[in-house]
C-alpha cells in the first residue's frame, strides 16, 4: 500500500512537461485548421471558386485563430 500511495501522490503533484503542452496545443491547432478547411471548402463550393485554394486559405485562417485562442499553461 505504501508504494501505491507514494506513486499516486507523485502523479498528482507532477507538472506538465513541455512535450505534453506542445502536444496539446498542436492538437488544438490541427483541429482548428481542419475545421477551417471544411468551412473553406463549403464557402468555395457555394461560391463556385477553386476548392483547393479555398480549403487552404480556410485552414490557414482556422489554424491561426485556434493558435491565438489556445492558452499556454
N, C-alpha and C positions, 0 to 999 in steps of 0.2 A: 504494500500500500504506500509506503514512503516514496518509492521511485515514481509511482503513478502521480502522486500529489506534486512531487517536485517537477515532473515534466509538464503537468497542467499549469503550474504557476509560471514556469518559464514561457510556455506558449502564450499565456495571457499578457505578459509584460513585454514580449518581443515586439519591437517596432518594425515597420515595413522597410525593406531594403530598397535600393534604387532600382533593381531589376523588376521588382513587383510593381512599383509605381510606374515605371516605364511601360510595363506590360498592360496595366490598366488604362493608361492614357492612350496607348496605341490602339487598344480595342475600341475605345470610345471614338477615336478619330476615324478609324476604319468604318465603324458603324455609321457615323455621320456622313462620311464620303459615299457609302453605299446608298444611304437614303437620298443624298443629294443627286447621285447618278440616276436613281429612279425618278426623282422629280424632274430632273433634266430631260430624261427620255420622254416622260409624259408631256412636258411643255413642247419639246421638239416635235413629237408626233402630232400634237394638236395644232401646231402652227406650220406643219409640213416643212420643217427645217431639217438639216443634217443631224441624224440621230446620234452618231458617234461624237460629234463636236458638242452637241447639247448635253450629252451624258458626261463628257469630260469636264465641261465648264461647271455643271451641277456638282460633280464630285469634288472639284477644287473648292467651290464655294461651301459645300456641306462640310468638308473636312476642315476648312478654315474656321467656320463658325463653331463647330464642335470643339476644336482645339482651344478656342478662346474661352468657351464656357466650362471646360474641364478644369477644375481647380487642382493645383498641385498641393499634395498633403504632406 
